[in-house]
Every structure is written in C-alpha cells, then in structure tokens.
Amino acid sequence: MEQPISPRAEAQNELRDTLVCLGLNESYGIIDGKGTSKTGKSFRSLTFAKAANLDAVLEIYGPYYIVAKWQTRYQHLPHKGQEVFRNVPDVKRWLQRNFFFG
C-alpha cells in the first residue's frame, strides 16, 4: 500500500519540476533537503543554481508558506535577498519572471 504524500512534499515535487523546466538545475542539479528553522519549524528545501549567476534555495514550510533566498549577479534583483510566498503558483510565477530567459 502506498503512503499518502504530504502537502509539503507535494509542493516540493511541483517546484522541483518547475526548476528543471526553467533550466535552474545547472552546476550541481537540484538538491532536496530537510531542515529546521531557528524557531524550530521544520521545512523541506530545494537548492538550485544557474552557473556563475545564481545560488538559491526554496524553504518549503508548507504549501502556503514558502521562502525563497538567493544570491545573484542578475541586475534586476538585489545581490542578496529573500521573499516569502503564500502559495506554489506565486513561487512558480516569480521563478519564471526572474530566472527564465529562454
């Protein structure tokens, strides 16, 4: 019998697919992880890069709370930053708007 997938894992899978489609798996691919915040909240993460231009991580606390953190050379974003999203579609739109140039 298959175990049901958690909403957090489902969000992680959907965002991983988006990262691959946008070509954000250069250098070392996409690294799946798990962690705990300073306040003790657990999260799943996706670490990704665009060679020489971007290093970033998505911390997925749940399908309605996702934090993007990045360091980049792209001029249209701050060199270092973070943004909080309230749903997966907003993260996907942000990724496409800021990191897809094809």
Disulfide bonds with the S-S distance in Angstrom:
none
